[in-house]
Amino acid sequence: MCEKPMLSIIIVNYNGLRYLKECFSSIEERCFGISYEVIFVDNNSADESVQFVEHHYPWVKVVKSQQNLGFSKGNNLGVENSKGKYLLLLNNDTVLLDDLSGLLDVIAYDDIGVVGGRMFGEHREERLSFGFFPTPLMMLKLSQLYMHRLEGEEQGDLLDVGWIEGSLLLTERETWDLVDGLDPKYFMYVEDVDFCKKVSLLGLRRVCFSKFRYIHYGGYGASRSKWLKDGFRIYANNFSLHGERLIFLLFVEIGFGLRNVKTTLRSFAASIREKLYG
């Protein structure tokens, strides 16, 4: 591990053993010529993640938590144990497809605070990984949060966006410190949007670098809706004035209530079809 690395890669893990080999292999391949360190924060996994990393990747700094801190606190802990000028938050279920040097060239621009890349799924289908800052109306249809490339302001290979997904988010340590990292009130979801909002208030751009690609295996599931709902509540409290905050929070309740009804109806319809057709 480099004494004074240019880049610190922060990976928060919770029972992610099945993804780690591919993730670490891509880091080794795509960080060629870069001085870097990897900080692996384990959120009290029940699988053998820690043992696997310690045995196969002794150059990785392992930070063990005695409880599941969640995404925000886990990344904050990782950054506290890092030394790099630049910080890359990277999910454990990602695979880098291009060299990270391109992202580092972009983050070095004086007016840029956050950089992300183009995200792809398991079958190389492109997935949306950036978007607009939330408004109350967006809570009724969350797909409105996401930005398609044609909807942004593109300058060459850079697309100006509101927020970048935390599965792969590059920033400078100085910027991180100015906004005090990720808000620890978030457990999982929306903390990346919150971070980018705070960076925007510094007058810094958040951009997607279209030439950098990565695979992200995971994603949101209905079982995690509570964390997502809590995340939007926290965001509303952090950034809305009193009058708008009440509307925002109301629309959060309505939007998630409607989604729960739709989920129940779909489940009911599926059970009826199974009874009728076997």
C-alpha positions, 0 to 999 in steps of 0.5 A: 500500500502506498504511503501517500496515495493519490487515490483512496478507494472506499468499499463498504461491505455487508455479506458481499463475498460473492462479488469481491474477487471480480471487484478487486480484480478490476481494481488491480487491472484498471488502476495501473500507473495510479498510486492508490489504496483500498480501504475495505470497511466490513459492516459486521458480515456473517459470511467470510468476506473479511477472511477472504480479503485478508487472505487474498488481498493483504495490501488492502486495509481492512476496517472491521465494524462490530455493527452494520453501520449502513452506507453513510457511516461506513463510507465516513469510517473508510474515509477517516482511515484513508490518506488519498487526495481523491476519494472513490466511493465504490460498491462491493458489487461493481466491476470497473470496465475502463481505466480510472485515470480518465476519472482522475483527469476530470476531477482535477478540473477546478470547477468539478466537485463530483464525477461518475461514470456510465453504469451497466447491469449484469448483461451489459444493459445501460442503467441510469446512474445520475439525475435531477435533485428531488422535488415534492412532485417527483415523490409521486413518480420516482423515475422522474429523478433520473436523467437520460443523457439527452436531458443534460447539458453535455460538453464533449464527454462530460454531462452536467447532472444534479446527482451521481449514484454512490455506487461509483462516486469520485470526489476530492478530499478537500470537497468531502471535508468542506461538506463534512462527508456523507450525512450519517442520518442516512442508513442507505439510499439518498445519501449520494443525492444529499452529498451532491446537493451540498457540493452544488451549494459550493458552486461545484459541478457534478458530472458524468464522464461518458467514456468511463463505464462500470458494471453494477450487479446490485440495486434497489429492491422493494424490501428496502423501501423503508430506507428509501422512504426514510432517505427522502424524508431526511433530504426534505428536512435538510434542504426544504424551507418549512412550507415546502418541507410539509408538502414534500413530506406529504408527497413522500407519504402519498407516493410510497403509499401508492407504490405499496398498493401497487405492489399488493395488487400485483402480488394478489393478481399473481396469486390468482393467476397461479390458482387459475392456471397452475 
